[in-house]
């Protein structure tokens, strides 16, 4: 079936597209984020047969290519005092079963040809009970108290080898870690597309962590391969599914404690979460860079074969509707995602871009998000909740008005006593707003919201809008809006104080509105906004 004629004009609006333009936004840069000269845009002129059908036009993906694998000198490299040199996969696999090792893997490229056998080991369930489980990986770090120096090392996970793993749900990952207190430093981990789409099977994750005290430091993760790919969740994400579903995430944490992910880079080219936590207590994500991929929906309408054609260019998940021609959708799932019973989560000095959800941290304990920038979110940027017992502090964070809403606080339990500070920054020069572009939706009880504006280009008035209340109420809260954002207070916004330089549409009750002049950058007065916690008050 050819592209419906009624969408032709919209297709022309998006294509061809400049996928690599830099943002001029004045947001802080994460230590893990590449410099501008290091960025390379995805090639949208050729077909990558590992992620799309060859009979379709080249997929127009808005993404950054990962850096080239490190080229370590196999003859001259550092071996730290007390470390043992390992120079083969067989030796590495043996070392991963031992405790207390200091392992230096010789720089180079390693490609396992076979997976490990399924292993049985102890697991801590979400309710704290311990039992045993059987899982399988291509590599398995079962020893404890190990330090793996992987600087200059690339470990590849071919599609063909992942296809030899057990295909039952929640069983297989490329690398299992069941040993406690292990550190992996400097490794470069990559999926290799040696099979054509969709004739392969992908492991559920590149890494699955099932033990306390695991640290990833200065590592690079590159994923690709999932089925289907190119449609977001249009055809399912776990049930109901419309056709085969084979998701592939990056790093999953089970019910573990004291996990650290520091200085790492993630290039997520799969339909799956980048980081996802299942009952974790105490996670630090710091100085990291997590980048995904977006696609204009108009490009889907150019396809001549595949899932969209099979369903007559309709979205099937959550009800059959025509694929719109004017939106930008994510090809990944969330950058950082929790599953309700996680707590004590800290994300600091980190940049997230082009994922479905930026931070979806719906926890049952404290959440701290500090100095985090979200650019070009694929569905929403910040979705944060501390549940019944925890508190959210979102401090000195940044986001752009690109394609989709920045806030969506209505999915989990409404925050109570939270603090949210966001500075608007310019999107990239080639970004054009969609019908979904806005600041999104906030809600909560006794919360403080502070909005700054560092943009240098004027936003379209219909996009610079923040919806307050609506699905869930906003009560006894303070909003300090130092920019020109329009605030729309729905009927369930009550007893709030609104300090604003922008317009207010007040449909609520007993709200006090105080008008001020716009301030383009944060000032000492703004930094001392009512309700802002001091450094020693942070969780």
HELIX and SHEET records of a PDB file:
HELIX    1   1 UNK A    5  UNK A    7  5                                   3    
HELIX    2   2 UNK A    8  UNK A   14  1                                   7    
HELIX    3   3 UNK A   36  UNK A   38  5                                   3    
HELIX    4   4 UNK A   89  UNK A   95  1                                   7    
HELIX    5   5 UNK A  159  UNK A  162  1                                   4    
HELIX    6   6 UNK A  297  UNK A  300  1                                   4    
HELIX    7   7 UNK A  307  UNK A  310  1                                   4    
HELIX    8   8 UNK A  524  UNK A  527  1                                   4    
HELIX    9   9 UNK A  535  UNK A  537  5                                   3    
SHEET    1   A 3 UNK A  61  UNK A  63  0                                        
SHEET    2   A 3 UNK A 293  UNK A 296 -1                                        
SHEET    3   A 3 UNK A 328  UNK A 330 -1                                        
SHEET    1   B14 UNK A  84  UNK A  86  0                                        
SHEET    2   B14 UNK A 102  UNK A 105  1                                        
SHEET    3   B14 UNK A 147  UNK A 149  1                                        
SHEET    4   B14 UNK A 183  UNK A 185  1                                        
SHEET    5   B14 UNK A 215  UNK A 217  1                                        
SHEET    6   B14 UNK A 257  UNK A 262  1                                        
SHEET    7   B14 UNK A 281  UNK A 286  1                                        
SHEET    8   B14 UNK A 343  UNK A 353  1                                        
SHEET    9   B14 UNK A 289  UNK A 291  1                                        
SHEET   10   B14 UNK A 265  UNK A 269  1                                        
SHEET   11   B14 UNK A 220  UNK A 224  1                                        
SHEET   12   B14 UNK A 188  UNK A 192  1                                        
SHEET   13   B14 UNK A 153  UNK A 158  1                                        
SHEET   14   B14 UNK A 108  UNK A 111  1                                        
SHEET    1   C15 UNK A  84  UNK A  86  0                                        
SHEET    2   C15 UNK A 102  UNK A 105  1                                        
SHEET    3   C15 UNK A 147  UNK A 149  1                                        
SHEET    4   C15 UNK A 183  UNK A 185  1                                        
SHEET    5   C15 UNK A 215  UNK A 217  1                                        
SHEET    6   C15 UNK A 257  UNK A 262  1                                        
SHEET    7   C15 UNK A 281  UNK A 286  1                                        
SHEET    8   C15 UNK A 343  UNK A 353  1                                        
SHEET    9   C15 UNK A 367  UNK A 375  1                                        
SHEET   10   C15 UNK A 392  UNK A 400  1                                        
SHEET   11   C15 UNK A 419  UNK A 425  1                                        
SHEET   12   C15 UNK A 448  UNK A 453  1                                        
SHEET   13   C15 UNK A 478  UNK A 481  1                                        
SHEET   14   C15 UNK A 497  UNK A 500  1                                        
SHEET   15   C15 UNK A 512  UNK A 515  1                                        
SHEET    1   D14 UNK A 119  UNK A 124  0                                        
SHEET    2   D14 UNK A 130  UNK A 141 -1                                        
SHEET    3   D14 UNK A 172  UNK A 177  1                                        
SHEET    4   D14 UNK A 205  UNK A 209  1                                        
SHEET    5   D14 UNK A 249  UNK A 253  1                                        
SHEET    6   D14 UNK A 275  UNK A 277  1                                        
SHEET    7   D14 UNK A 336  UNK A 338  1                                        
SHEET    8   D14 UNK A 357  UNK A 362  1                                        
SHEET    9   D14 UNK A 380  UNK A 385  1                                        
SHEET   10   D14 UNK A 405  UNK A 408  1                                        
SHEET   11   D14 UNK A 440  UNK A 442  1                                        
SHEET   12   D14 UNK A 465  UNK A 468  1                                        
SHEET   13   D14 UNK A 486  UNK A 489  1                                        
SHEET   14   D14 UNK A 504  UNK A 506  1                                        
SHEET    1   E 2 UNK A 314  UNK A 315  0                                        
SHEET    2   E 2 UNK A 321  UNK A 322 -1                                        
SHEET    1   F 3 UNK A 444  UNK A 445  0                                        
SHEET    2   F 3 UNK A 474  UNK A 475  1                                        
SHEET    3   F 3 UNK A 493  UNK A 494  1                                        
END                                                                             
